[in-house]
Amino acid sequence: MLLKDVFSGLEKRAAINIAFGSIDMDYKAFTDHELTSPFAQSLLHTFKDENAVKRVVEDYYVGQSIAGSAMFWYVDKDEILRTAKFVEFNSRGKVENERPYWLHSEMKEKGKLPQEWQRKRTLFGEHLLTRAENRKRKVCIVNTEQAAIVMAILYPQYVWLANTERNLSCNRFDAIKGREVAMVPLFDNNGKQIEAMAENCRELNSNGFLTEVVRWWPENPITGRVKAVSDWIMGL
């Protein structure tokens, strides 16, 4: 991905004004309504359901950069943009760049954000929590943006969010306090991920949250090897 292409597009389509912990930008203008990005095309190839794919792309405001990367916007429950992650996918939905680009980091490098600027940590998809149809639905949290979107196609009766950071911060989970929440590990890793999530749940619950760990991934009956939910569903 060419960063100059990304920021050329940002500057043409959005006036950038900086406030502490947020980025003032018309992020909705980047939504891939036509489903032309490799990421959207991979969802269409897997699910053969244009309406379902269009629904999740628009619900999560999944965008496409000029270079074709998927743009995952981190928008909080008040519809305030905190940052975005740029991830390159091929047409099958496999991640091409091992290290994704973050909007706030690149803006700092370009001198469009002061070095001392710190974003407010949020969950991916957090903005969906306050929609009228979602207020009483169970919340499920996975580890990647792609998995949240894939599971939202399969199980739209839940609100699917993603926490992509390893360190636990109760402040990041403030938006789900008082909601019934399932933490869904993507893979077993010899039980380590289950235990790590269980420990996170214990810490969150001691601070007034209502969380539990739910195993929702398949195991290969021949090898016993567990695959990530989204990879398994998409045949990767």
C-alpha positions in Angstrom: 0.0 0.0 0.0 1.3 3.5 -0.9 0.8 5.8 2.1 0.8 8.8 -0.1 -2.2 7.4 -2.0 -4.1 6.9 1.3 -3.4 10.4 2.5 -4.1 12.0 -0.8 -7.5 10.4 -0.6 -8.0 11.6 2.9 -7.1 15.2 2.2 -9.3 15.3 -0.9 -12.4 14.0 0.8 -12.2 15.2 4.4 -11.1 18.2 6.2 -8.9 17.0 9.1 -9.2 18.9 12.4 -7.6 17.5 15.5 -9.1 17.2 19.0 -7.6 15.3 22.0 -8.2 11.6 21.5 -10.2 11.9 18.4 -9.9 12.6 14.6 -12.5 14.8 13.0 -13.0 13.3 9.6 -15.9 12.2 7.3 -15.0 8.5 7.6 -18.4 7.4 6.3 -17.5 8.9 2.9 -15.0 6.0 2.4 -17.5 3.2 2.9 -17.2 0.6 0.1 -20.9 0.7 -0.9 -20.1 -0.9 -4.3 -18.3 -3.8 -2.7 -15.3 -3.5 -5.0 -12.5 -3.9 -2.5 -10.7 -7.3 -2.3 -12.0 -7.7 1.3 -15.7 -7.2 0.2 -15.1 -9.4 -2.8 -13.8 -12.2 -0.6 -17.0 -11.9 1.6 -19.1 -12.2 -1.6 -17.1 -15.2 -2.8 -17.6 -16.9 0.6 -21.2 -16.1 1.4 -22.8 -15.6 -2.0 -25.2 -13.1 -0.3 -24.8 -9.5 -1.6 -27.4 -8.1 0.8 -25.7 -9.6 3.9 -22.2 -8.4 2.8 -23.5 -4.9 2.0 -25.2 -4.8 5.4 -22.0 -5.5 7.4 -19.8 -3.3 5.2 -22.2 -0.4 5.8 -22.8 -1.3 9.5 -19.1 -1.3 10.2 -18.3 1.5 7.7 -15.7 -0.7 6.0 -13.9 1.5 3.6 -11.4 1.1 0.8 -8.3 3.2 0.3 -7.1 4.3 -3.1 -4.6 1.5 -3.0 -7.4 -1.0 -2.3 -6.7 -1.8 1.3 -9.6 -2.3 3.7 -10.2 0.6 6.1 -11.5 -0.5 9.5 -12.7 2.6 11.3 -12.6 2.7 15.1 -15.7 4.7 16.0 -16.9 4.9 19.6 -20.4 4.7 21.0 -20.8 8.5 20.4 -19.9 8.1 16.7 -16.5 9.8 17.3 -13.7 8.6 15.2 -10.6 7.5 17.2 -8.4 5.9 14.5 -8.5 3.5 11.5 -6.6 0.4 10.6 -5.5 -0.3 7.0 -5.3 -4.0 6.1 -4.4 -5.5 2.7 -6.4 -8.5 1.8 -6.3 -10.7 -1.3 -9.5 -11.8 -3.2 -9.8 -14.8 -0.9 -9.8 -12.8 2.3 -6.2 -13.6 3.4 -4.3 -10.8 5.0 -1.4 -9.7 2.8 0.5 -7.3 5.1 1.6 -8.8 8.4 1.9 -5.3 10.0 -1.2 -3.2 9.3 -1.0 0.6 9.1 -2.8 2.8 11.7 -4.2 6.1 10.7 -3.0 8.0 13.8 0.5 6.7 13.5 0.8 7.7 9.9 -0.7 11.1 10.6 2.0 11.6 13.2 4.7 10.7 10.7 3.2 13.1 8.2 3.1 15.9 10.8 -0.7 16.0 10.8 -0.9 15.0 14.5 1.4 16.2 17.3 3.7 13.4 18.6 2.1 13.7 22.1 -1.4 13.0 20.8 -2.9 9.9 22.3 -6.1 8.3 21.0 -8.8 7.0 23.2 -8.9 3.2 23.1 -12.1 1.8 21.8 -13.4 -1.6 20.6 -13.9 -2.1 16.9 -17.6 -1.8 16.1 -18.4 0.0 19.4 -20.7 2.4 17.6 -23.2 -0.4 16.9 -24.0 -0.7 20.7 -26.2 2.3 20.8 -28.3 1.6 17.8 -32.0 0.9 18.8 -32.1 -2.6 17.4 -28.9 -3.6 19.3 -29.5 -2.2 22.8 -30.8 -5.5 24.2 -28.7 -7.9 22.2 -25.9 -10.0 23.6 -22.4 -8.6 22.8 -19.7 -11.0 21.4 -16.1 -9.9 21.3 -13.5 -11.5 19.0 -9.8 -10.7 18.3 -9.9 -9.3 14.8 -12.0 -7.0 12.8 -12.3 -9.5 10.0 -13.7 -12.1 12.4 -16.2 -9.7 13.9 -17.6 -8.9 10.4 -17.7 -12.6 9.3 -19.5 -13.6 12.5 -22.0 -10.7 12.0 -23.0 -12.2 8.7 -23.5 -15.6 10.2 -25.0 -14.6 13.5 -26.7 -11.2 13.1 -28.7 -11.7 16.3 -25.6 -10.7 18.3 -23.6 -7.5 18.3 -20.0 -8.4 17.2 -17.1 -6.3 18.3 -13.3 -6.8 18.2 -10.6 -6.2 20.7 -7.3 -6.5 18.9 -5.0 -5.4 21.7 -3.5 -7.9 24.2 -3.2 -5.6 27.2 -6.4 -5.4 29.2 -7.7 -1.9 30.1 -11.1 -1.7 31.7 -11.5 1.8 30.3 -11.5 0.4 26.8 -14.5 -1.8 27.7 -16.6 1.0 29.3 -19.1 1.0 26.5 -20.1 -2.6 27.3 -20.5 -2.2 31.0 -23.9 -3.5 32.1 -24.3 -5.6 28.9 -24.2 -9.4 28.7 -20.9 -10.1 27.0 -19.3 -13.3 25.5 -15.5 -13.3 24.9 -14.9 -15.6 21.9 -11.3 -16.8 21.4 -10.3 -17.4 17.8 -8.0 -20.4 18.5 -7.0 -22.5 21.4 -3.2 -22.3 21.4 -3.0 -25.2 23.8 -5.5 -23.7 26.1 -3.5 -20.5 26.6 -5.9 -18.2 24.9 -8.9 -19.6 26.7 -7.1 -19.0 30.0 -6.0 -15.5 29.0 -9.5 -14.6 28.1 -10.9 -16.2 31.3 -8.4 -14.1 33.3 -9.6 -11.0 31.5 -13.2 -11.9 32.3 -12.4 -12.3 35.9 -10.7 -8.9 36.1 -13.5 -7.2 34.2 -16.2 -8.9 36.3 -14.5 -7.8 39.5 -15.0 -4.2 38.2 -18.7 -4.7 37.5 -18.8 -6.2 34.0 -20.9 -9.2 33.0 -18.5 -11.3 30.8 -17.9 -15.0 30.1 -15.7 -17.0 27.7 -17.5 -18.9 25.0 -15.8 -21.5 22.8 -17.1 -20.9 19.3 -14.3 -22.3 17.0 -14.1 -25.6 15.2 -11.4 -28.2 15.5 -10.1 -30.3 12.6 -11.2 -33.9 13.5 -8.2 -35.4 11.7 -5.3 -33.2 12.9 -6.9 -31.7 16.0 -5.6 -28.4 14.9 -7.8 -25.4 15.7 -8.2 -22.7 13.1 -9.2 -19.1 13.5 -13.0 -18.7 13.0 -12.8 -16.4 10.0 -10.1 -18.5 8.3 -12.1 -21.7 8.8 -15.4 -20.2 7.5 -13.6 -18.6 4.5 -11.7 -21.8 3.7 -8.2 -20.3 4.3 
